[in-house]
Amino acid sequence: MDAWQPVPVLLGVVGAGIALLYGLGRYLAADREPLVTGPFSGGLPPGEHAFSRFHVRWYAVTMMFLAFDMEMLFMYPWVTVVSEIGTGAVVEMFLFLAVLFAGVTYAWREGALRWT
């Protein structure tokens, strides 16, 4: 039972900290009315609703972004261990790049690089 004695103390400290932060937030909050004006972007009223759907052409652009993002995410750690692992790491990286290249090729075919 002595091993579990710090647990309720810790829970009490955490609970008191949370209560303190909520109380401090309520004390420091300004009493204001909500904004009467609508949101704006660059001084212009919004052209469409915030929950409107995106056009399907952005799917291919997103695939391009993810392909290049994943490439950089995995290439930096790969560079640090390629000398230790050897040929297997090089083969795996070229397979990974082939999969990414297939995704980029598909996005290119779908028109992700056409901006008009």
DRENDO-1510 file (C-alpha; in Angstrom, 1 decimal, always signed):
<recs>
REC; n; res; u; v; w
REC; 1; MET; +0.0; +0.0; +0.0 .
REC; 2; ASP; +2.9; +2.4; +0.6 .
REC; 3; ALA; +4.0; +2.1; -3.0 .
REC; 4; TRP; +0.6; +3.6; -4.2 .
REC; 5; GLN; +0.6; +6.5; -1.7 .
REC; 6; PRO; +2.2; +9.1; -4.2 .
REC; 7; VAL; -0.5; +8.4; -6.8 .
REC; 8; PRO; -3.4; +10.2; -5.0 .
REC; 9; VAL; -1.1; +13.0; -4.1 .
REC; 10; LEU; -0.1; +13.4; -7.7 .
REC; 11; LEU; -3.7; +13.3; -8.9 .
REC; 12; GLY; -4.5; +15.9; -6.3 .
REC; 13; VAL; -1.7; +18.2; -7.5 .
REC; 14; VAL; -2.8; +17.7; -11.1 .
REC; 15; GLY; -6.4; +18.4; -10.3 .
REC; 16; ALA; -5.5; +21.5; -8.3 .
REC; 17; GLY; -3.3; +22.7; -11.2 .
REC; 18; ILE; -6.1; +22.3; -13.7 .
REC; 19; ALA; -8.6; +24.1; -11.4 .
REC; 20; LEU; -6.0; +26.9; -10.9 .
REC; 21; LEU; -5.5; +27.3; -14.6 .
REC; 22; TYR; -9.3; +27.4; -15.3 .
REC; 23; GLY; -9.8; +29.8; -12.5 .
REC; 24; LEU; -7.0; +32.1; -13.7 .
REC; 25; GLY; -8.4; +32.0; -17.2 .
REC; 26; ARG; -11.9; +33.0; -16.0 .
REC; 27; TYR; -10.4; +35.8; -13.9 .
REC; 28; LEU; -8.2; +37.2; -16.7 .
REC; 29; ALA; -10.8; +36.8; -19.4 .
REC; 30; ALA; -12.2; +40.1; -20.8 .
REC; 31; ASP; -16.0; +40.5; -20.7 .
REC; 32; ARG; -16.8; +41.4; -24.3 .
REC; 33; GLU; -19.6; +41.0; -26.7 .
REC; 34; PRO; -19.0; +38.8; -29.8 .
REC; 35; LEU; -17.8; +40.5; -32.9 .
REC; 36; VAL; -20.6; +42.2; -34.9 .
REC; 37; THR; -18.7; +42.2; -38.2 .
REC; 38; GLY; -18.1; +39.0; -40.1 .
REC; 39; PRO; -14.7; +37.4; -40.7 .
REC; 40; PHE; -12.6; +38.7; -43.5 .
REC; 41; SER; -9.5; +37.7; -45.5 .
REC; 42; GLY; -7.4; +40.6; -46.7 .
REC; 43; GLY; -10.3; +43.0; -46.2 .
REC; 44; LEU; -12.7; +41.1; -48.5 .
REC; 45; PRO; -15.8; +39.2; -47.4 .
REC; 46; PRO; -15.5; +35.4; -47.7 .
REC; 47; GLY; -16.4; +34.1; -51.1 .
REC; 48; GLU; -17.7; +30.7; -49.9 .
REC; 49; HIS; -18.8; +29.0; -46.7 .
REC; 50; ALA; -16.1; +27.7; -44.5 .
REC; 51; PHE; -17.4; +24.1; -44.7 .
REC; 52; SER; -17.7; +24.1; -48.5 .
REC; 53; ARG; -16.2; +21.2; -50.4 .
REC; 54; PHE; -12.9; +21.4; -52.3 .
REC; 55; HIS; -12.8; +20.7; -56.0 .
REC; 56; VAL; -11.6; +17.3; -57.0 .
REC; 57; ARG; -8.5; +18.7; -58.7 .
REC; 58; TRP; -6.9; +19.4; -55.3 .
REC; 59; TYR; -6.8; +15.7; -54.7 .
REC; 60; ALA; -3.9; +15.4; -57.2 .
REC; 61; VAL; -2.1; +18.4; -55.8 .
REC; 62; THR; -2.4; +16.9; -52.3 .
REC; 63; MET; -0.9; +13.7; -53.6 .
REC; 64; MET; +2.0; +15.6; -55.1 .
REC; 65; PHE; +2.6; +17.4; -51.8 .
REC; 66; LEU; +2.5; +14.1; -49.8 .
REC; 67; ALA; +4.8; +12.4; -52.2 .
REC; 68; PHE; +7.5; +15.1; -51.9 .
REC; 69; ASP; +6.9; +15.5; -48.2 .
REC; 70; MET; +7.3; +11.7; -47.5 .
REC; 71; GLU; +10.4; +11.7; -49.7 .
REC; 72; MET; +12.1; +14.3; -47.5 .
REC; 73; LEU; +10.8; +12.7; -44.3 .
REC; 74; PHE; +12.4; +9.4; -45.0 .
REC; 75; MET; +15.5; +10.5; -46.9 .
REC; 76; TYR; +17.1; +12.5; -44.0 .
REC; 77; PRO; +17.2; +9.5; -41.5 .
REC; 78; TRP; +18.2; +7.2; -44.4 .
REC; 79; VAL; +21.3; +9.3; -45.2 .
REC; 80; THR; +22.5; +8.8; -41.6 .
REC; 81; VAL; +22.3; +5.0; -41.7 .
REC; 82; VAL; +23.0; +4.1; -45.3 .
REC; 83; SER; +26.7; +3.6; -44.7 .
REC; 84; GLU; +26.0; +1.2; -41.8 .
REC; 85; ILE; +23.4; -0.9; -43.6 .
REC; 86; GLY; +24.9; -0.9; -47.1 .
REC; 87; THR; +23.4; -2.1; -50.3 .
REC; 88; GLY; +20.1; -3.2; -48.8 .
REC; 89; ALA; +19.3; +0.4; -47.7 .
REC; 90; VAL; +20.1; +1.7; -51.2 .
REC; 91; VAL; +17.8; -0.9; -52.8 .
REC; 92; GLU; +15.0; -0.1; -50.3 .
REC; 93; MET; +15.3; +3.6; -50.9 .
REC; 94; PHE; +15.1; +3.2; -54.7 .
REC; 95; LEU; +12.0; +1.0; -54.2 .
REC; 96; PHE; +10.5; +3.7; -52.0 .
REC; 97; LEU; +11.3; +6.4; -54.6 .
REC; 98; ALA; +9.8; +4.2; -57.3 .
REC; 99; VAL; +6.5; +4.1; -55.4 .
REC; 100; LEU; +6.6; +7.9; -54.9 .
REC; 101; PHE; +7.4; +8.4; -58.6 .
REC; 102; ALA; +4.4; +6.3; -59.5 .
REC; 103; GLY; +2.2; +8.6; -57.3 .
REC; 104; VAL; +3.7; +11.7; -58.9 .
REC; 105; THR; +3.2; +10.2; -62.4 .
REC; 106; TYR; -0.4; +9.5; -61.6 .
REC; 107; ALA; -0.9; +13.0; -60.3 .
REC; 108; TRP; +0.8; +14.4; -63.4 .
REC; 109; ARG; -1.5; +12.3; -65.6 .
REC; 110; GLU; -4.5; +13.6; -63.7 .
REC; 111; GLY; -3.5; +17.2; -64.3 .
REC; 112; ALA; -2.0; +18.3; -61.0 .
REC; 113; LEU; +0.8; +20.2; -62.8 .
REC; 114; ARG; -1.7; +22.1; -65.0 .
REC; 115; TRP; -2.5; +25.4; -63.3 .
REC; 116; THR; -5.0; +26.8; -65.8 .
</recs>
